[in-house]
């Protein structure tokens, strides 16, 4: 009887381990597919003359970091980037990326650094970026961004670096929350930007019409 009980216990343990292993494989495959879908969509949307993306496998690098800065890429960003739930660093600086910033980027709840500077990105800064509660670095300088600086960004308490210089932003510069400590030269060369906000005296989006 003792041997039968031990055998049954071993079978249960073995089955439990097998199910746990299968679950790990399933989760890994789902995460891998999500990464792969995003990479495939990005490959289709970008011109890659140096074949950086063709030889770049997200399963072989740190899944928390996408460093594709200064890679001679052109094209536009895709909504599928919002699937990278564990992404912490999105580095696409110094390329020739055009179009707007997809609002889906605001789904990247673990994002620490968003570096899109030195591109040809246009359109408004999505107010939904204010949902990125882990964000520390937001560098969007040297693009063609328009519209006001979203006040939603002032709620990101982790934010330490903001640079939106050399764009075509309008309105006023936020002065609350993390913006209290951002130097003014990080907002320079925006001809329609009025200067620091004087709360209660002028609308934050003045000069934007």
N, C-alpha and C positions, 0 to 999 in steps of 0.2 A: 504493500500500500504506500509506504514511504517513497519507494522508487517511482510509482505511478504519479504521486503528487509532485515529486521533483521534476519528472518529465513534463508534466502539464505546466508547471511553473516556468520551465525553460522555454517551452513552446510559446507561452504567453509573452515572456520577455523578448524572445526572438521576433514575434509578431509585432510587439510594440516598437522595437528598434527599427524594424523594416518600415512600419508606417511612418515613424518619425523621419527616417531617411528619405522616404518618398515625398513627405511634405516639404522637407528642405529643398529637394530637387525641384518640386513644383514651384515653390516660391522663387527660387533662383531663376527658373526658366521664365516665369512671368516677368520678373524684374529685368532679365536679359532681353526679353521681347520688347519691353517698354523702351529700354535703352536703344535697342536695335531699330525700332520703329522711328524713334526720334532722329537717329543718325541717318537712316535711309531717307527720311523726309528732308533733312538738311542737305544731304548729298544731291537730291533732285533739285533743290532750290538755289544751290550755289555753284558758281563756276570755280573749278579747282585746278588751275593749270599746272600746279606743282604736285598734284596727286596726294595732297596731305590727307584728305578724307578717305581716299580709296584704300590707303594702307593703314588707316587708323581704326582700331577695333576697340569699342568701349568696354568689351569684356576683358581686355588685356591691360587696361589702365585703371587708375583709381576712378571708380564710378562717381565719386564725389567731386571730381574736377574735370572740367572740359576746357583745356588750354589750347586754343586755336588762334592765339594772337599772332599778328605779323606773319600770316600764312598765305598772303596773296589771294585771298578769297573774295569773290564778288557775288552779288545776288541779293536775296532777302532772307530775313528770319522767318521761321515757320511756327504755327501754333503748337505743333507737336512737342516743342521744347518744354511746354508745360507738363509733360508726362514724367519729367525727370525729378521725381519727388524727393530724392536723396541728394540732389546736386547742391553743392556748396559754393563752387567757384565756376562762373561762366565767363570765360576770358576770350573775347572775340575782337580785341582792340587791334588797331592798325591794319585794317583790311579795306575793302571797298564795298562794304555791305550797304545796301540801299533799302528804301521802304521804311515802314514804321516798326515800332517795338510792339510785338504781339501782346495783347492784354493777358494771354495765357501765362506769360512769364510770372505773373503774380501768384501762380499756383505753386511756385517753387519755395515752399515754406522753410526749407533748410538753407536757402541761399544766403551766403555771407558776402560775396563779392560779385557785383555786376559791372563788368568792364567792357564797354562798347565804344570807347573813345577812339577818335581818329578814324571815322568811317564817313559814310554819306547818308546817315540815317535821318529821316525827315518825319514830319508829323508831330503830334503832341506827346509829352511824357505821360504815360497812362496813370491816372490817379490811383488805380488799383495796385500800383507798386507799394502803396502804403500798407498793404497786407503782409509785406515781407518783413516780419517782426524780428528776424535774425540778421538782417542786412547791416553790414558795417561799412562797406565801400560801394559807393554809387558814382561811377565815373562815366559821364556821357558827353564830355567836352569834345570840341572840334567835330561837330556834325552839323545838321541843318534843322535842328529841332525848333518848333514854333509853339506858341501858346504860353500860358502862365506856368509857373512852378507849382505843382499840385500841393495844396496845404495838407493833404493826406500824409505826405512824407514827414511832417513834423511829429507824427505819432510814433515813429520808429525810434524808440529810445536807444537802440543799439548803434544807431548810425553815427559814424565818426568822421567819414570823409565823403563830401559831396563836391563834385566838380562838373559844372554845366557851362563853363566858359566857351566862348567862340561858337555860339549858336545864334538863333534869332528869336530868343524867348522874349516875352513881354510881361507887363505887370510889375509887381514889386518882389523883393527878396524876402522870404520868410525870416522872422527874427525870434521865433519861439522853438522850444524843444531843442533838438540837436543843432538847429541852425544858429543858435546863439554863439556857437564856437567855430563856425565855418568862416574862414577868411574871405573878405570881399573879392579878392582877385580870382577866386574860384567861380565868380559870376561875371567876370569882365568880358568885354567884346560881345555883348548882346545889345545892339543899338536901341532896342525898344524896351529894355528893362530899366525901370524907373529908379531903382535903388532900394534900400532897406524899407520894409513896410512900417508905416506909422499907423498903428492900429487905431481904428475909429475915425481916422481923418481922410482915408482914401480907400477905395475898393482895391483888393489885392490884384484884380485883373485889369486895372486901369491901363489904357493905351493898347489894349488887345483887340479892339474892334477894327 
